[in-house]
């Protein structure tokens, strides 16, 4: 059903997706890719997870009530987001989902394609990266390359030690206790 391929595709891609592949290549980060129909839910990602040989984490783009502070929360796909728990750990007022306009402005993404790969576009570091400690246990990170028609897999170590330093983002760790 899905074909796992190493590296970037040879065909033309949207600018934001192509930029992700160029950035990973420039950093010497190997990755695998699957092209697929658009996905919009974690349920849609289940077959893609199996084909990638890993799990795609859940990525949520959030903001404070005033829409002046923005957060990218990465949690295990089986966990659910509870505003109160995360807000308390971060010491911020109630978090809510950011608008599609803010997604585009800061990470060059749209709903359904939220991804830590978008951090490469946040050169002003306006977005704070929040990681659930449990995803650090994974050998691989699965996510979208800023579009919801492809998924990539790279080593978590490369993400933490190469990708994030290159974007200038340092993660804040939180604990998300609840499972769905």
N, CA, C and O atoms as a DFTB+ gen file, in Angstrom:
720 C
 N C O
     1  1       0.827      -1.192       0.000
     2  2       0.000       0.000       0.000
     3  2       0.871       1.256       0.000
     4  3       0.683       2.128      -0.848
     5  1       1.815       1.364       0.929
     6  2       2.719       2.502       0.999
     7  2       4.133       2.040       0.702
     8  3       4.513       0.920       1.043
     9  1       4.905       2.899       0.069
    10  2       6.286       2.572      -0.257
    11  2       7.212       3.445       0.576
    12  3       7.180       4.672       0.483
    13  1       8.027       2.805       1.382
    14  2       9.008       3.501       2.202
    15  2      10.224       3.799       1.343
    16  3      10.821       2.892       0.764
    17  1      10.589       5.064       1.263
    18  2      11.710       5.480       0.432
    19  2      12.725       6.243       1.271
    20  3      12.357       6.970       2.194
    21  1      13.987       6.076       0.951
    22  2      15.044       6.807       1.657
    23  2      15.231       8.175       1.024
    24  3      15.346       8.292      -0.196
    25  1      15.260       9.204       1.852
    26  2      15.591      10.541       1.386
    27  2      14.495      11.289       0.664
    28  3      13.326      10.903       0.664
    29  1      14.925      12.379       0.048
    30  2      14.009      13.302      -0.623
    31  2      13.527      12.749      -1.957
    32  3      14.236      11.982      -2.609
    33  1      12.324      13.139      -2.361
    34  2      11.811      12.725      -3.663
    35  2      12.505      13.484      -4.793
    36  3      13.070      14.557      -4.583
    37  1      12.453      12.917      -5.974
    38  2      13.061      13.568      -7.148
    39  2      12.103      14.560      -7.795
    40  3      12.538      15.472      -8.499
    41  1      10.797      14.390      -7.563
    42  2       9.827      15.269      -8.212
    43  2       9.648      16.581      -7.445
    44  3      10.075      16.700      -6.296
    45  1       9.024      17.549      -8.080
    46  2       8.780      18.855      -7.478
    47  2       7.774      18.723      -6.339
    48  3       6.812      17.959      -6.425
    49  1       8.011      19.467      -5.290
    50  2       7.147      19.470      -4.114
    51  2       6.840      20.904      -3.707
    52  3       7.509      21.835      -4.154
    53  1       5.822      21.088      -2.853
    54  2       5.550      22.436      -2.337
    55  2       6.814      23.005      -1.676
    56  3       7.645      22.262      -1.155
    57  1       6.938      24.317      -1.709
    58  2       8.140      24.974      -1.196
    59  2       8.483      24.580       0.235
    60  3       9.646      24.315       0.542
    61  1       7.473      24.537       1.122
    62  2       7.768      24.223       2.524
    63  2       8.256      22.782       2.681
    64  3       9.163      22.523       3.473
    65  1       7.674      21.853       1.946
    66  2       8.103      20.455       2.005
    67  2       9.526      20.310       1.453
    68  3      10.370      19.659       2.069
    69  1       9.786      20.911       0.306
    70  2      11.123      20.845      -0.300
    71  2      12.172      21.455       0.630
    72  3      13.297      20.963       0.708
    73  1      11.801      22.528       1.334
    74  2      12.736      23.164       2.265
    75  2      13.103      22.216       3.410
    76  3      14.249      22.206       3.859
    77  1      12.152      21.432       3.879
    78  2      12.435      20.453       4.937
    79  2      13.481      19.454       4.452
    80  3      14.445      19.170       5.163
    81  1      13.296      18.922       3.247
    82  2      14.242      17.932       2.718
    83  2      15.630      18.544       2.535
    84  3      16.634      17.906       2.854
    85  1      15.694      19.762       2.029
    86  2      16.996      20.426       1.857
    87  2      17.680      20.640       3.208
    88  3      18.887      20.437       3.341
    89  1      16.904      21.048       4.199
    90  2      17.443      21.314       5.528
    91  2      17.995      20.031       6.145
    92  3      19.110      20.023       6.668
    93  1      17.226      18.953       6.085
    94  2      17.697      17.669       6.631
    95  2      18.950      17.201       5.902
    96  3      19.899      16.736       6.535
    97  1      18.960      17.319       4.585
    98  2      20.144      16.916       3.805
    99  2      21.363      17.759       4.173
   100  3      22.463      17.226       4.315
   101  1      21.178      19.056       4.327
   102  2      22.291      19.945       4.674
   103  2      22.881      19.597       6.035
   104  3      24.076      19.781       6.267
   105  1      22.040      19.095       6.929
   106  2      22.506      18.700       8.262
   107  2      23.060      17.280       8.287
   108  3      23.582      16.829       9.306
   109  1      22.943      16.576       7.161
   110  2      23.414      15.191       7.114
   111  2      22.544      14.241       7.918
   112  3      23.029      13.243       8.452
   113  1      21.257      14.553       8.003
   114  2      20.318      13.709       8.750
   115  2      19.623      12.764       7.781
   116  3      18.846      13.210       6.937
   117  1      19.891      11.458       7.888
   118  2      19.174      10.512       7.031
   119  2      17.719      10.384       7.474
   120  3      17.410      10.472       8.662
   121  1      16.832      10.176       6.505
   122  2      15.419      10.019       6.830
   123  2      14.751       9.132       5.781
   124  3      15.252       8.958       4.670
   125  1      13.621       8.588       6.169
   126  2      12.789       7.792       5.273
   127  2      11.490       8.524       5.073
   128  3      11.057       9.279       5.944
   129  1      10.858       8.310       3.930
   130  2       9.669       9.060       3.538
   131  2       8.618       8.129       2.949
   132  3       8.933       7.147       2.276
   133  1       7.369       8.465       3.220
   134  2       6.221       7.813       2.587
   135  2       5.323       8.910       2.051
   136  3       4.975       9.843       2.775
   137  1       4.947       8.801       0.790
   138  2       3.958       9.712       0.209
   139  2       2.591       9.044       0.339
   140  3       2.476       7.827       0.194
   141  1       1.564       9.835       0.610
   142  2       0.229       9.277       0.831
   143  2      -0.838      10.331       0.562
   144  3      -0.536      11.506       0.353
   145  1      -2.065       9.893       0.574
   146  2      -3.194      10.808       0.450
   147  2      -3.238      11.701       1.688
   148  3      -2.677      11.335       2.721
   149  1      -3.887      12.858       1.612
   150  2      -3.953      13.731       2.781
   151  2      -4.544      13.024       3.995
   152  3      -5.524      12.286       3.885
   153  1      -3.931      13.262       5.156
   154  2      -4.436      12.723       6.412
   155  2      -4.781      13.887       7.323
   156  3      -4.150      14.943       7.279
   157  1      -5.792      13.673       8.146
   158  2      -6.246      14.759       9.017
   159  2      -6.376      14.345      10.477
   160  3      -6.512      15.203      11.348
   161  1      -6.336      13.049      10.759
   162  2      -6.493      12.577      12.134
   163  2      -5.419      11.552      12.455
   164  3      -4.763      11.014      11.563
   165  1      -5.253      11.292      13.747
   166  2      -4.280      10.273      14.164
   167  2      -4.732       8.891      13.696
   168  3      -3.896       8.022      13.451
   169  1      -6.030       8.680      13.571
   170  2      -6.532       7.402      13.063
   171  2      -6.090       7.192      11.614
   172  3      -5.749       6.080      11.212
   173  1      -6.102       8.274      10.841
   174  2      -5.644       8.193       9.449
   175  2      -4.172       7.789       9.373
   176  3      -3.728       7.199       8.389
   177  1      -3.430       8.114      10.421
   178  2      -1.981       7.867      10.427
   179  2      -1.604       6.436      10.810
   180  3      -0.441       6.060      10.666
   181  1      -2.550       5.627      11.292
   182  2      -2.223       4.285      11.799
   183  2      -1.518       3.415      10.759
   184  3      -0.493       2.808      11.067
   185  1      -2.038       3.342       9.550
   186  2      -1.401       2.521       8.507
   187  2      -0.058       3.105       8.096
   188  3       0.870       2.364       7.772
   189  1       0.049       4.419       8.109
   190  2       1.319       5.075       7.786
   191  2       2.354       4.760       8.860
   192  3       3.522       4.518       8.553
   193  1       1.922       4.764      10.120
   194  2       2.817       4.386      11.219
   195  2       3.409       3.005      10.984
   196  3       4.615       2.799      11.121
   197  1       2.540       2.060      10.627
   198  2       3.007       0.688      10.401
   199  2       4.006       0.640       9.248
   200  3       5.019      -0.053       9.337
   201  1       3.731       1.365       8.177
   202  2       4.632       1.369       7.019
   203  2       5.966       2.053       7.347
   204  3       7.015       1.635       6.858
   205  1       5.924       3.100       8.171
   206  2       7.155       3.776       8.575
   207  2       7.971       2.928       9.550
   208  3       9.187       3.089       9.662
   209  1       7.288       2.026      10.249
   210  2       7.986       1.238      11.262
   211  2       8.186       2.038      12.533
   212  3       9.200       1.896      13.216
   213  1       7.230       2.865      12.842
   214  2       7.302       3.687      14.048
   215  2       5.994       4.393      14.257
   216  3       5.000       4.114      13.587
   217  1       6.007       5.312      15.194
   218  2       4.796       6.054      15.496
   219  2       4.979       7.525      15.153
   220  3       6.027       8.114      15.420
   221  1       3.962       8.098      14.570
   222  2       3.957       9.532      14.324
   223  2       3.437      10.177      15.603
   224  3       2.350       9.840      16.073
   225  1       4.205      11.098      16.161
   226  2       3.738      11.731      17.387
   227  2       2.660      12.758      17.058
   228  3       2.554      13.242      15.931
   229  1       1.877      13.070      18.064
   230  2       0.815      14.065      17.919
   231  2       1.438      15.441      18.137
   232  3       2.077      15.680      19.162
   233  1       1.257      16.335      17.186
   234  2       1.806      17.681      17.253
   235  2       0.668      18.679      17.316
   236  3      -0.207      18.687      16.450
   237  1       0.675      19.516      18.334
   238  2      -0.388      20.488      18.535
   239  2       0.209      21.886      18.587
   240  3       1.165      22.135      19.321
   241  1      -0.363      22.797      17.801
   242  2       0.111      24.179      17.797
   243  2      -0.837      24.988      18.667
   244  3      -2.023      25.113      18.361
   245  1      -0.304      25.539      19.757
   246  2      -1.105      26.174      20.787
   247  2      -0.692      27.626      21.000
   248  3       0.359      28.070      20.536
   249  1      -1.544      28.347      21.711
   250  2      -1.212      29.725      22.073
   251  2      -1.863      30.071      23.412
   252  3      -2.749      29.363      23.890
   253  1      -1.405      31.177      24.005
   254  2      -2.040      31.656      25.221
   255  2      -3.338      32.379      24.856
   256  3      -3.650      32.549      23.677
   257  1      -4.080      32.798      25.863
   258  2      -5.375      33.444      25.606
   259  2      -5.239      34.744      24.825
   260  3      -6.122      35.100      24.045
   261  1      -4.135      35.450      25.035
   262  2      -3.934      36.724      24.359
   263  2      -3.406      36.559      22.930
   264  3      -3.316      37.533      22.183
   265  1      -3.060      35.329      22.555
   266  2      -2.475      35.025      21.239
   267  2      -1.168      35.804      21.018
   268  3      -0.898      36.336      19.941
   269  1      -0.365      35.841      22.111
   270  2       0.932      36.515      22.048
   271  2       2.099      35.551      22.274
   272  3       3.253      35.904      22.033
   273  1       1.800      34.343      22.734
   274  2       2.828      33.331      22.965
   275  2       2.363      32.043      22.290
   276  3       1.202      31.652      22.407
   277  1       3.288      31.387      21.580
   278  2       2.932      30.214      20.783
   279  2       3.788      29.018      21.181
   280  3       4.962      29.157      21.524
   281  1       3.169      27.835      21.126
   282  2       3.796      26.609      21.598
   283  2       3.530      25.486      20.607
   284  3       2.430      25.368      20.067
   285  1       4.539      24.670      20.374
   286  2       4.373      23.438      19.609
   287  2       4.543      22.305      20.597
   288  3       5.641      22.077      21.105
   289  1       3.463      21.595      20.873
   290  2       3.467      20.495      21.829
   291  2       3.542      19.181      21.074
   292  3       2.731      18.915      20.187
   293  1       4.526      18.359      21.433
   294  2       4.687      17.036      20.833
   295  2       4.425      16.004      21.922
   296  3       5.126      15.955      22.933
   297  1       3.389      15.168      21.697
   298  2       3.061      14.122      22.660
   299  2       2.867      12.794      21.935
   300  3       2.676      12.752      20.720
   301  1       2.919      11.720      22.703
   302  2       2.695      10.383      22.155
   303  2       1.297      10.339      21.559
   304  3       0.361      10.922      22.105
   305  1       1.162       9.647      20.442
   306  2      -0.117       9.630      19.738
   307  2      -1.270       9.053      20.547
   308  3      -2.429       9.356      20.262
   309  1      -0.982       8.228      21.550
   310  2      -2.041       7.613      22.351
   311  2      -2.466       8.480      23.531
   312  3      -3.378       8.113      24.272
   313  1      -1.828       9.606      23.707
   314  2      -2.157      10.481      24.832
   315  2      -3.082      11.601      24.386
   316  3      -3.126      11.976      23.215
   317  1      -3.818      12.121      25.355
   318  2      -4.700      13.241      25.039
   319  2      -4.199      14.506      25.735
   320  3      -3.574      14.454      26.794
   321  1      -4.487      15.613      25.118
   322  2      -4.051      16.916      25.599
   323  2      -5.081      17.479      26.567
   324  3      -6.260      17.600      26.235
   325  1      -4.624      17.820      27.766
   326  2      -5.484      18.475      28.739
   327  2      -4.870      19.832      29.045
   328  3      -3.797      19.933      29.639
   329  1      -5.567      20.855      28.631
   330  2      -5.077      22.228      28.758
   331  2      -4.574      22.528      30.164
   332  3      -3.480      23.066      30.333
   333  1      -5.357      22.189      31.154
   334  2      -5.026      22.524      32.543
   335  2      -3.676      21.934      32.949
   336  3      -2.864      22.619      33.571
   337  1      -3.432      20.677      32.603
   338  2      -2.193      20.005      33.009
   339  2      -0.957      20.646      32.377
   340  3       0.031      20.909      33.062
   341  1      -1.019      20.892      31.080
   342  2       0.131      21.464      30.380
   343  2       0.333      22.918      30.788
   344  3       1.467      23.345      31.009
   345  1      -0.751      23.682      30.890
   346  2      -0.653      25.088      31.290
   347  2       0.013      25.208      32.654
   348  3       0.862      26.075      32.860
   349  1      -0.366      24.350      33.573
   350  2       0.203      24.390      34.924
   351  2       1.702      24.101      34.887
   352  3       2.481      24.792      35.543
   353  1       2.113      23.079      34.119
   354  2       3.530      22.739      34.041
   355  2       4.360      23.854      33.411
   356  3       5.531      24.029      33.750
   357  1       3.761      24.598      32.505
   358  2       4.475      25.682      31.830
   359  2       4.363      27.013      32.573
   360  3       5.086      27.964      32.275
   361  1       3.450      27.068      33.542
   362  2       3.248      28.309      34.281
   363  2       2.636      29.410      33.444
   364  3       2.981      30.582      33.593
   365  1       1.716      29.026      32.554
   366  2       1.053      29.998      31.689
   367  2      -0.456      29.886      31.864
   368  3      -0.968      28.892      32.379
   369  1      -1.150      30.925      31.426
   370  2      -2.606      30.876      31.470
   371  2      -3.106      29.800      30.512
   372  3      -2.325      29.218      29.759
   373  1      -4.350      29.552      30.543
   374  2      -4.970      28.502      29.743
   375  2      -4.540      28.546      28.282
   376  3      -4.630      29.584      27.626
   377  1      -4.071      27.405      27.784
   378  2      -3.668      27.279      26.384
   379  2      -4.863      26.884      25.528
   380  3      -5.776      26.196      25.984
   381  1      -4.837      27.331      24.289
   382  2      -5.860      26.904      23.333
   383  2      -5.181      26.690      21.988
   384  3      -3.994      26.975      21.832
   385  1      -5.931      26.190      21.027
   386  2      -5.359      25.939      19.710
   387  2      -5.169      27.247      18.960
   388  3      -6.045      28.113      18.951
   389  1      -4.018      27.371      18.337
   390  2      -3.712      28.571      17.548
   391  2      -4.491      28.526      16.238
   392  3      -4.955      27.468      15.813
   393  1      -4.623      29.663      15.620
   394  2      -5.381      29.767      14.376
   395  2      -4.559      29.248      13.187
   396  3      -3.331      29.203      13.251
   397  1      -5.235      28.863      12.120
   398  2      -4.518      28.478      10.897
   399  2      -3.601      29.606      10.392
   400  3      -2.536      29.337       9.838
   401  1      -4.013      30.848      10.582
   402  2      -3.181      31.975      10.151
   403  2      -1.860      32.017      10.925
   404  3      -0.806      32.288      10.350
   405  1      -1.926      31.748      12.226
   406  2      -0.706      31.706      13.028
   407  2       0.161      30.507      12.644
   408  3       1.388      30.604      12.643
   409  1      -0.464      29.387      12.323
   410  2       0.294      28.211      11.875
   411  2       1.116      28.555      10.639
   412  3       2.297      28.223      10.539
   413  1       0.464      29.223       9.713
   414  2       1.138      29.607       8.471
   415  2       2.222      30.646       8.743
   416  3       3.333      30.538       8.224
   417  1       1.906      31.634       9.541
   418  2       2.837      32.720       9.827
   419  2       4.129      32.223      10.476
   420  3       5.221      32.618      10.068
   421  1       4.009      31.368      11.474
   422  2       5.191      30.968      12.246
   423  2       5.880      29.701      11.736
   424  3       7.107      29.614      11.769
   425  1       5.109      28.724      11.267
   426  2       5.698      27.430      10.911
   427  2       5.507      27.027       9.454
   428  3       5.983      25.969       9.041
   429  1       4.823      27.849       8.675
   430  2       4.557      27.555       7.254
   431  2       3.815      26.227       7.083
   432  3       4.134      25.428       6.202
   433  1       2.832      26.015       7.937
   434  2       2.029      24.792       7.917
   435  2       0.555      25.153       7.939
   436  3       0.178      26.298       8.190
   437  1      -0.270      24.147       7.670
   438  2      -1.713      24.325       7.749
   439  2      -2.277      23.226       8.650
   440  3      -1.577      22.258       8.948
   441  1      -3.526      23.360       9.086
   442  2      -4.109      22.317       9.927
   443  2      -3.976      20.942       9.259
   444  3      -4.170      20.802       8.052
   445  1      -3.649      19.956      10.054
   446  2      -3.450      18.601       9.545
   447  2      -2.009      18.309       9.185
   448  3      -1.654      17.156       8.940
   449  1      -1.169      19.336       9.150
   450  2       0.240      19.146       8.789
   451  2       1.177      19.694       9.867
   452  3       2.359      19.916       9.601
   453  1       0.661      19.915      11.082
   454  2       1.484      20.458      12.157
   455  2       2.660      19.518      12.401
   456  3       2.493      18.304      12.515
   457  1       3.860      20.109      12.478
   458  2       5.063      19.303      12.540
   459  2       6.217      20.092      13.134
   460  3       6.314      21.303      12.938
   461  1       7.101      19.399      13.869
   462  2       8.297      20.092      14.346
   463  2       9.224      20.495      13.203
   464  3      10.135      21.297      13.407
   465  1       9.010      19.959      12.018
   466  2       9.822      20.359      10.873
   467  2       9.579      21.833      10.529
   468  3      10.434      22.475       9.919
   469  1       8.436      22.362      10.911
   470  2       8.129      23.765      10.674
   471  2       8.997      24.719      11.483
   472  3       9.060      25.910      11.178
   473  1       9.668      24.205      12.512
   474  2      10.528      25.073      13.324
   475  2      11.661      25.685      12.510
   476  3      12.218      26.712      12.898
   477  1      12.006      25.067      11.389
   478  2      13.073      25.633      10.566
   479  2      12.682      26.996      10.006
   480  3      13.554      27.785       9.642
   481  1      11.389      27.281       9.934
   482  2      10.910      28.571       9.427
   483  2      10.780      29.625      10.532
   484  3      10.564      30.802      10.241
   485  1      10.909      29.213      11.788
   486  2      10.741      30.110      12.926
   487  2      12.103      30.676      13.359
   488  3      12.567      30.412      14.468
   489  1      12.728      31.443      12.485
   490  2      14.061      31.970      12.765
   491  2      14.072      32.971      13.920
   492  3      15.110      33.165      14.553
   493  1      12.947      33.602      14.201
   494  2      12.852      34.538      15.326
   495  2      12.616      33.804      16.650
   496  3      12.617      34.416      17.717
   497  1      12.417      32.507      16.568
   498  2      12.167      31.661      17.741
   499  2      10.954      32.155      18.552
   500  3      11.005      32.273      19.776
   501  1       9.890      32.430      17.836
   502  2       8.640      32.861      18.465
   503  2       7.845      31.688      19.030
   504  3       6.953      31.882      19.856
   505  1       8.164      30.477      18.589
   506  2       7.436      29.287      19.010
   507  2       8.286      28.524      20.017
   508  3       9.459      28.245      19.773
   509  1       7.686      28.197      21.136
   510  2       8.367      27.415      22.182
   511  2       8.018      25.940      21.977
   512  3       6.842      25.579      21.918
   513  1       9.029      25.103      21.870
   514  2       8.832      23.676      21.664
   515  2       8.654      22.984      23.008
   516  3       9.482      23.125      23.908
   517  1       7.557      22.232      23.132
   518  2       7.238      21.500      24.356
   519  2       7.182      20.015      24.011
   520  3       6.417      19.610      23.137
   521  1       7.993      19.199      24.698
   522  2       8.031      17.754      24.437
   523  2       7.542      16.979      25.641
   524  3       7.953      17.242      26.771
   525  1       6.666      16.028      25.397
   526  2       6.293      15.068      26.425
   527  2       7.497      14.139      26.613
   528  3       8.026      13.608      25.637
   529  1       7.921      13.946      27.836
   530  2       9.103      13.122      28.127
   531  2       9.026      11.735      27.488
   532  3      10.049      11.186      27.081
   533  1       7.838      11.173      27.397
   534  2       7.699       9.805      26.869
   535  2       8.142       9.670      25.417
   536  3       8.604       8.598      25.027
   537  1       8.020      10.708      24.609
   538  2       8.432      10.549      23.211
   539  2       9.947      10.464      23.073
   540  3      10.457      10.011      22.048
   541  1      10.662      10.900      24.101
   542  2      12.122      10.811      24.066
   543  2      12.608       9.364      24.153
   544  3      13.764       9.077      23.840
   545  1      11.742       8.467      24.572
   546  2      12.101       7.043      24.672
   547  2      12.105       6.350      23.312
   548  3      12.645       5.253      23.169
   549  1      11.508       6.985      22.331
   550  2      11.426       6.395      20.996
   551  2      12.764       6.513      20.281
   552  3      13.464       7.517      20.418
   553  1      13.115       5.488      19.522
   554  2      14.329       5.543      18.726
   555  2      14.146       6.474      17.529
   556  3      15.084       7.140      17.091
   557  1      12.924       6.503      17.013
   558  2      12.637       7.302      15.823
   559  2      11.530       8.306      16.086
   560  3      10.680       8.113      16.955
   561  1      11.562       9.378      15.317
   562  2      10.509      10.376      15.317
   563  2       9.822      10.311      13.969
   564  3      10.480      10.366      12.930
   565  1       8.517      10.195      13.978
   566  2       7.735      10.232      12.751
   567  2       6.906      11.497      12.740
   568  3       6.271      11.834      13.739
   569  1       6.905      12.210      11.605
   570  2       6.138      13.451      11.505
   571  2       5.931      13.794      10.032
   572  3       6.464      13.130       9.142
   573  1       5.162      14.824       9.798
   574  2       4.958      15.321       8.441
   575  2       6.064      16.315       8.079
   576  3       6.562      17.019       8.958
   577  1       6.450      16.385       6.821
   578  2       7.411      17.399       6.373
   579  2       6.697      18.698       5.973
   580  3       6.904      19.229       4.882
   581  1       5.855      19.191       6.882
   582  2       5.085      20.441       6.712
   583  2       3.946      20.332       5.704
   584  3       3.353      21.346       5.336
   585  1       3.634      19.136       5.257
   586  2       2.454      18.867       4.432
   587  2       1.835      17.572       4.942
   588  3       2.530      16.737       5.522
   589  1       0.527      17.398       4.729
   590  2      -0.102      16.173       5.222
   591  2      -0.256      15.111       4.129
   592  3      -1.103      14.223       4.230
   593  1       0.566      15.212       3.093
   594  2       0.559      14.217       2.015
   595  2       1.855      13.406       1.990
   596  3       2.112      12.662       1.043
   597  1       2.656      13.555       3.021
   598  2       3.879      12.771       3.169
   599  2       4.183      12.663       4.658
   600  3       3.753      13.496       5.456
   601  1       4.924      11.633       5.015
   602  2       5.385      11.453       6.386
   603  2       6.837      11.023       6.323
   604  3       7.256      10.324       5.400
   605  1       7.599      11.451       7.322
   606  2       9.013      11.089       7.366
   607  2       9.359      10.457       8.709
   608  3       8.655      10.624       9.704
   609  1      10.456       9.734       8.699
   610  2      10.968       9.109       9.915
   611  2      12.458       9.399       9.987
   612  3      13.196       9.173       9.028
   613  1      12.889       9.905      11.140
   614  2      14.303      10.125      11.379
   615  2      14.625       9.708      12.805
   616  3      13.728       9.550      13.633
   617  1      15.893       9.532      13.082
   618  2      16.291       9.117      14.422
   619  2      16.011      10.249      15.413
   620  3      16.276      11.416      15.127
   621  1      15.479       9.891      16.567
   622  2      15.205      10.877      17.615
   623  2      16.496      11.581      18.010
   624  3      16.492      12.787      18.259
   625  1      17.577      10.856      18.068
   626  2      18.867      11.444      18.424
   627  2      19.264      12.541      17.428
   628  3      19.760      13.592      17.833
   629  1      19.050      12.303      16.131
   630  2      19.353      13.321      15.126
   631  2      18.450      14.543      15.294
   632  3      18.894      15.680      15.134
   633  1      17.190      14.296      15.616
   634  2      16.251      15.397      15.844
   635  2      16.723      16.264      17.007
   636  3      16.752      17.491      16.903
   637  1      17.089      15.626      18.105
   638  2      17.479      16.361      19.306
   639  2      18.862      16.991      19.207
   640  3      19.068      18.109      19.680
   641  1      19.804      16.288      18.600
   642  2      21.201      16.731      18.617
   643  2      21.633      17.509      17.374
   644  3      22.634      18.224      17.416
   645  1      20.901      17.381      16.280
   646  2      21.269      18.085      15.055
   647  2      20.189      19.078      14.615
   648  3      20.455      20.264      14.419
   649  1      18.964      18.562      14.465
   650  2      17.886      19.401      13.924
   651  2      17.555      20.577      14.844
   652  3      17.594      21.730      14.417
   653  1      17.234      20.289      16.092
   654  2      16.825      21.369      16.995
   655  2      17.919      22.420      17.189
   656  3      17.621      23.613      17.117
   657  1      19.178      22.025      17.433
   658  2      20.215      23.065      17.540
   659  2      20.333      23.912      16.270
   660  3      20.598      25.112      16.350
   661  1      20.140      23.303      15.116
   662  2      20.233      24.055      13.859
   663  2      19.095      25.064      13.712
   664  3      19.257      26.087      13.047
   665  1      17.953      24.785      14.325
   666  2      16.827      25.727      14.274
   667  2      16.886      26.740      15.411
   668  3      16.189      27.754      15.379
   669  1      17.714      26.470      16.411
   670  2      17.812      27.355      17.563
   671  2      16.732      27.142      18.600
   672  3      16.536      27.989      19.471
   673  1      16.030      26.026      18.524
   674  2      14.967      25.728      19.487
   675  2      15.450      24.711      20.510
   676  3      16.002      23.669      20.156
   677  1      15.238      25.024      21.769
   678  2      15.568      24.107      22.848
   679  2      14.256      23.643      23.470
   680  3      13.431      24.471      23.856
   681  1      14.054      22.338      23.573
   682  2      12.759      21.867      24.077
   683  2      12.588      22.063      25.581
   684  3      13.544      22.016      26.355
   685  1      11.346      22.282      25.957
   686  2      10.931      22.255      27.354
   687  2      10.212      20.930      27.543
   688  3       9.325      20.585      26.762
   689  1      10.591      20.180      28.585
   690  2       9.982      18.875      28.807
   691  2       8.816      18.977      29.769
   692  3       8.874      19.696      30.766
   693  1       7.750      18.242      29.453
   694  2       6.579      18.140      30.310
   695  2       6.224      16.662      30.437
   696  3       6.724      15.818      29.694
   697  1       5.352      16.372      31.394
   698  2       4.870      15.017      31.578
   699  2       3.367      14.987      31.296
   700  3       2.586      15.667      31.962
   701  1       2.978      14.200      30.313
   702  2       1.576      14.010      30.002
   703  2       1.217      12.615      30.503
   704  3       1.613      11.614      29.907
   705  1       0.472      12.555      31.590
   706  2       0.194      11.293      32.284
   707  2      -0.904      10.462      31.641
   708  3      -0.830       9.233      31.624
   709  1      -1.895      11.114      31.124
   710  2      -3.105      10.406      30.704
   711  2      -2.963       9.733      29.344
   712  3      -2.385      10.292      28.412
   713  1      -3.499       8.534      29.253
   714  2      -3.578       7.832      27.972
   715  2      -5.050       7.798      27.581
   716  3      -5.939       7.838      28.432
   717  1      -5.280       7.724      26.299
   718  2      -6.664       7.682      25.787
   719  2      -7.284       6.344      26.091
   720  3      -8.441       6.107      25.745
